[in-house]
């Protein structure tokens, strides 16, 4: 059994089941990638709510796990070689969990790297653009008199959705089968419509393939469970 005393984050969020994966997260579009993945694979884990609304990621205990101060992060007490592994960055965690479980990432080298490229597309384009649009449309940025920043991110988010639309034409999933590429993107596309309320800004209702793909993804029981883990504070 792993000795969690070596991890400062475990002093702040004690492990009740230290023999299984520890997830430190909040149900944001980035956070739910990992909870959905864990639910899909069936890997045993324990979830800890790191409340980003109270800046809990910026304390020294969490920064010792992720020096970038962002959720999600994990500790796997049974990492490579049987040694504990600390890991942050949601894309890296998705790939790690796919390899650990042998699920949702093809073993075929070409398809494997094509799947990873769509995960990287989400990390580099979908997440940053949608997140900035959300800030300028829903949060503090909505009060800025100059609307050029909002419009710039709206235009780029619309373009990025067009890339997804083209990819998903005549496809059920981003690859031949449901994979970590879909898990990476689902929460963000859901957020742009439901949480950020920016559907009109990105002309979402003109799309056909993306909304159908989102509906298929949200119909998965593991996705529904993962979207609510850890539970938001009351």
Secondary structure, 3 states (H helix, E strand, C coil): CCCHHHCHHHHHCCCCCCCCEEEEECCCCCHHHHHHHHHHHCCCEEEEECCHHHCHHHCHHHHCCCCCCCCCEEEECCCHHHCCEEEECHHHHHHHHHHHHCCCCCCCHHHHHHHHHHHHHHHHHHHHHHHHHHHHHCCHHHHCCCCHHHHHHHHHHHHHHHHHHHHHCCCCCCCCCCCHHHHHHHHHHHHHHHHCCCCCCCCHHHCCHHHHHHHHHHCCHHHHHHCCCCCCCC
